[in-house]
Amino acid sequence: MTILARLRQRAASDPQHIVLPEGEDERTVIAAEMIARDAIARVTVLGREERVRAAATAAGASLAAVTVIDHRRAPDFEKTVALYYDCGAPRA
């Protein structure tokens, strides 16, 4: 078994939730579809929904099992920004 196959098997045995930014990029929607299809993780894609779905259509990807959120319009936008900043900001 290849290392990639082992990683997929391990991830599928305990699915986590991942959030993919840049949902308007075709590569992102293709990856989201693959992850959801293979039950590796629950997937949320961030971006303007109409553009995310257009990117999926252009790429031939199905987002039926993927949650799409326009994070800019989310009611908890400020809270999300604060959490994202706290998790990803480099410390001085």
N, C-alpha and C positions, 0 to 999 in steps of 0.2 A: 504494500500500500504506500502510495506517495505521501509526502509530507502534507501536501495540499488536501488530499483525501482524508488524512488523519485530522487535520484542522477542521475540515467541514463536518466530519463525524462528531468530533468533540463539541463543536459549536451547536450542532443540531440536537445533541443530547441534553443541553441546558440552554434553550434559546433566550437571548437577551433582547433588549430593545435598543436599536441604534437610530440615530437621527442623522440624515445626510443633508448637508447644506448644498447650495448651488444646484437646486432641483431643476433649473431650467437648462442645464447642460445634458445633452444626450447621454454622455457617459454615466452620469449619475443615475438617470432613470433606468438605463440598462442594468447597472449594478443593483439598483433597488429591486428590479424585477427578479433578477437571478437569486438574490438573497431570500426574498419572500417565497419564490417558487421552490427553492431547495429547503425551505423551513429552517434556515440557519439562524434567523433572528426576526423579530417584529421590526418593521421598517416604517419610519416617518421621513418624508422628504419635505424640505423647506423651499418655498418659492411662491411666486404668483401662480395660483392654481391653473389659470388658463394657459399660461406659458409652460408650466410643468407638463400638463396634459398634451400640449402641442408638441413638446420635445419627445414625449413618449410615443405619440402617434408617428412622428417623423422617424423615430428609431425602431418602430415596430415592437415596442415594449408595452406590456400590459401592467397597469398599476392597480388591478382589481384587488390585490391583497396588500396594498400599500396605502398608508395614510398620507394625505397631502395637506400641509398647513401653510397658509400665508402668514408667516410669523409677524409681519408688519401690521396685520389687522387683528391679531390675537388679543383677546381681552387682558391677558396677563403679560403683554409685551414688555413692560418695564421690569417685571420680576424676572422674566426670561433673560433679558439683557444683563441684569445684575448677576444672575447665576452663571451665565456664559462668561462674563468678564471675570468672575471669581475663579472659575475653573481653568480658564485658558490664559489669563494674563500673566506674563512673566513677572516675577518679583524682583524688585531692585535690591 
